[in-house]
Amino acid sequence: MKHPAFTRRQLFLGTPRADQAGDQQKLSLLEDERGATGLEYALIAALVGLTLWNGATILGRRTRQSLNCSGRTVRRASRGRSPPRCAG
């Protein structure tokens, strides 16, 4: 048994009847999904970009903390002091 293909609008809002939608032009505009795919890809790309930005920010902060701790350790060791306690 073959299932009929439904548009996203039909799945979420139900199938409109011509007498409910007014005229046929309004009905065809509601079923047109040409721009929906581009919008979906743009939202996915924005989410991926936001995730990468967040990951790079976290990695940068941790790298900076580690390098600062290393620098303090070298500086204190060159002056004959004990190494600092670094947050880890």
C-alpha positions as CSV (number, residue, x, y, z in Angstrom):
1,M,0.0,0.0,0.0
2,K,1.5,3.3,-1.1
3,H,1.1,6.3,1.2
4,P,0.3,9.7,-0.2
5,A,2.9,12.4,-0.1
6,F,2.1,15.2,2.3
7,T,3.6,18.7,2.5
8,R,4.8,20.0,5.8
9,R,1.8,22.3,6.0
10,Q,-0.6,19.4,5.6
11,L,1.2,17.4,8.3
12,F,1.2,20.2,10.9
13,L,-2.0,22.1,10.0
14,G,-4.1,19.5,8.2
15,T,-5.3,19.5,4.6
16,P,-7.0,22.8,3.7
17,R,-10.2,22.7,1.7
18,A,-10.7,25.1,-1.2
19,D,-13.8,26.6,0.4
20,Q,-11.9,27.3,3.6
21,A,-8.9,28.9,2.0
22,G,-10.9,31.4,0.0
23,D,-9.6,31.1,-3.6
24,Q,-7.2,28.8,-5.4
25,Q,-4.3,31.3,-5.4
26,K,-4.2,31.4,-1.6
27,L,-4.2,27.7,-1.5
28,S,-1.3,27.4,-3.9
29,L,0.7,29.9,-1.9
30,L,0.2,27.9,1.3
31,E,1.4,24.7,-0.4
32,D,4.5,26.3,-2.0
33,E,7.6,25.1,-0.1
34,R,10.4,26.4,-2.4
35,G,11.8,28.8,0.2
36,A,11.4,26.4,3.1
37,T,14.4,24.2,2.3
38,G,16.7,27.2,2.0
39,L,15.5,28.5,5.3
40,E,16.0,25.1,7.0
41,Y,19.6,25.0,5.6
42,A,20.3,28.5,6.8
43,L,19.1,27.6,10.3
44,I,21.2,24.5,10.4
45,A,24.3,26.4,9.2
46,A,23.7,29.1,11.9
47,L,23.4,26.4,14.6
48,V,26.6,24.7,13.4
49,G,28.4,28.1,13.3
50,L,27.2,29.0,16.8
51,T,28.4,25.6,18.1
52,L,31.8,26.0,16.5
53,W,32.1,29.6,17.8
54,N,31.3,28.4,21.3
55,G,33.7,25.5,21.2
56,A,36.5,27.8,19.9
57,T,35.8,30.3,22.8
58,I,36.0,27.6,25.4
59,L,39.2,26.1,23.9
60,G,40.7,29.6,23.7
61,R,40.0,30.3,27.4
62,R,41.4,27.0,28.6
63,T,44.5,27.5,26.4
64,R,45.0,31.0,27.7
65,Q,44.7,29.8,31.4
66,S,47.2,27.0,30.7
67,L,49.7,29.3,29.1
68,N,49.4,31.9,31.8
69,C,50.0,29.2,34.4
70,S,53.1,27.9,32.5
71,G,54.4,31.5,32.3
72,R,54.0,32.1,36.0
73,T,55.6,28.8,36.8
74,V,58.7,29.6,34.6
75,R,58.9,33.1,36.1
76,R,58.7,31.9,39.7
77,A,61.2,29.1,39.0
78,S,63.7,31.5,37.5
79,R,63.4,33.6,40.7
80,G,63.9,30.6,43.0
81,R,60.4,30.5,44.3
82,S,57.9,27.6,44.5
83,P,55.5,27.1,41.6
84,P,52.1,28.8,41.8
85,R,48.9,26.9,42.2
86,C,47.0,27.0,39.0
87,A,43.3,26.4,38.6
88,G,42.9,23.3,36.7
